[in-house]
Amino acid sequence: MTERNPEKDPADWVTGDQPVTGPQESYLSTLAQEAGEELDPSELTKAEASVKIDELQEKTGRS
């Protein structure tokens, strides 16, 4: 039996308060454009970016 690691809540990430990563910023820009939202990903933390990615994936059907 293969055990899967449960996904950790971004709010609990040790590095969650660090600046958004390059890949997150790029993907968020793409998702925001597809969703018709204005967003400056550079203003987000890594944890905030992760949450926003999840929201925009749901909105754009990319989940």
Secondary structure, DSSP 4 states (H G I P E B T S, - for coil): -PPPPPPPPGGG-TTTTSBPPHHHHHHHHHHHHHHT----GGGSBHHHHHHHHHHHHHHHT--
